[in-house]
Amino acid sequence: MGKIIVCGAGIGGMVTAIYLAHKGNDVEIHEMNDAPGGKMSELTKDGFRFDMGPSLITMPDVFKEFFSDLGRNMNDYFELTPLECSTKYFWSDGVVFNSYTDPSMLSKELTEVFGETERDNFFRYLDYGKLFYDLSEEGFLKDEFKIKNFMTIDGLKNITKFISGRSLNDVSNKFFKNDKLKQLMDRYATFNGSSPYLAPQLFSIIPYVEHSFGAFYVKGGIYEIARSLERLCKEFNIDIHYGNKVTGFETGSNKIRKIFTESKDGKSGEVKDFDTVISNFTNSTELCGEDYFKNEDWSSSAFILFLGMDKIFSELSHHNILFSNDYENEFLDIFEKKIPPDDMTVYISISQKDEITDAPEGCENWFVLVNVPALKDNDVWSNELKNNYKNKIIDKIDTFDFMTGESIRDHIKVCEIFTPDDFLSRYNSEHGSIYGLSSNSMYSLMRRPKNKSSKYDNLFFTGGNTNPGGGVPLCFLSGKIVAKLIS
């Protein structure tokens, strides 16, 4: 096979490139930023280290299989360490729930916090999610998305579950009476930037996956995954051209014929004489067509604070959720009104809890994320808006003083802000969204760019904005799917 060009050194782009180079293909990558990983990136400041993107790893067998496919051992590149508690949940009335990864500890915690009946309902819910996982594993998660993949005996028997119109919140209402437990399970819709009141019940597979396959962090930080993929690229003689932004394409006869680039110093360039193009981004009318951008149902974005704290907060775990008081209104703000919610759910990840070198002694590194809408036309997060919303988030955290013991404001020694504007400029994400089109309906799912372009014969898409979706393991699976299609 001839030369293959990969546009973008995100996780999906590098995984695809590595698979293809392993098969003997000549592959090179062009990346606009100065480091690999795409949304999996890293920030260091004043002795604090932050993972800027993904913070929780699931589906460990996906990574092990990737390295096995290459004739390598994952542990020679990075080490996955299991978490005892995947997430610690807090409500403003003082209720706390530890989502333990050990089934017996989880069962005990469910009983103590929610009661025996809801404990049993919880495990029934996971069984329900397993049904969708089993139906989707081969036909969606590990293969190009096609309706015919679901035309099996089991798929046809359960087709009404896929097209029922039932939302993730409807499933929660079906299984639970406790409003807090409903809110906890509804939260999983945010894993792909969607609303639990709109996202199809198919996504009940997400809590099933977390509780069945475990929750992990990466020794040294999740960015070690990106570094490991960069190392593999070198081992397979894949050149990564950093600081080289793809700016356009020349097309003809249903193919990409030429790629135009621009370097950091403003020099224009072009890439030609290739056979195949793989795009690790979908924010291009030339590649995806104008109809794609006429959609309005984009996934949520995020407002992120990177806080260096000069105190150890013993009540917090590695992953923490501080819930809003009106969950439905929060998602109405994000997806209907398209405004940042006033009463927001706050996610706090503190890798220092398991990686002590990520912060100076006696300190913690807080990755604080709040879901906000993708950008509308001409939206800009001004410095005033950023500072105002930062203060709203800190005020929200301070309402959980039973957890912190005091205001956190005086303990902030480092503060960096990341907004939807940064998702757009740094990662070229559609409207600053995290996952491109949302998963708020089966229609939106069908509108996402397919792994093989229907517009150009030599164009393929990989990564979190295409099949099978967002999240680190799914980006690995996306890379494998695309490599198989090309091979």
RAPE-V961398 format. One record per run of one state. SS is the DSSP state (alpha for helix, beta for strand, coil for the rest). FROM is the first residue (numbers start at 1). TO is the last residue. If there is no record, write none. Layout:
# RAPE-V961398
ss	from	to
SS	FROM	TO
SS	FROM	TO
This chain:
# RAPE-V961398
ss	from	to
coil	1	2
beta	3	7
coil	8	9
beta	10	10
alpha	11	22
coil	23	25
beta	26	30
coil	31	36
beta	37	37
coil	38	41
beta	42	45
coil	46	47
beta	48	51
coil	52	56
beta	57	57
coil	58	59
alpha	60	69
coil	70	73
alpha	74	76
coil	77	79
beta	80	82
coil	83	84
beta	85	90
coil	91	95
beta	96	100
coil	101	102
alpha	103	114
coil	115	115
alpha	116	141
coil	142	146
alpha	147	150
coil	151	152
alpha	153	157
coil	158	158
alpha	159	162
coil	163	166
beta	167	167
alpha	168	175
coil	176	178
alpha	179	192
coil	193	199
beta	200	200
alpha	201	213
coil	214	215
beta	216	218
coil	219	222
alpha	223	235
coil	236	238
beta	239	241
coil	242	243
beta	244	252
coil	253	254
beta	255	263
coil	264	267
beta	268	271
coil	272	275
beta	276	279
coil	280	284
alpha	285	288
coil	289	289
alpha	290	293
coil	294	297
beta	298	298
coil	299	300
beta	301	309
coil	310	318
beta	319	322
coil	323	326
alpha	327	337
coil	338	345
beta	346	349
coil	350	350
alpha	351	353
coil	354	355
alpha	356	358
coil	359	363
beta	364	372
coil	373	382
alpha	383	398
coil	399	400
alpha	401	404
coil	405	408
alpha	409	411
beta	412	418
coil	419	419
alpha	420	427
coil	428	429
alpha	430	432
coil	433	436
beta	437	437
coil	438	441
alpha	442	447
coil	448	451
beta	452	452
coil	453	458
beta	459	461
coil	462	471
alpha	472	486
coil	487	487
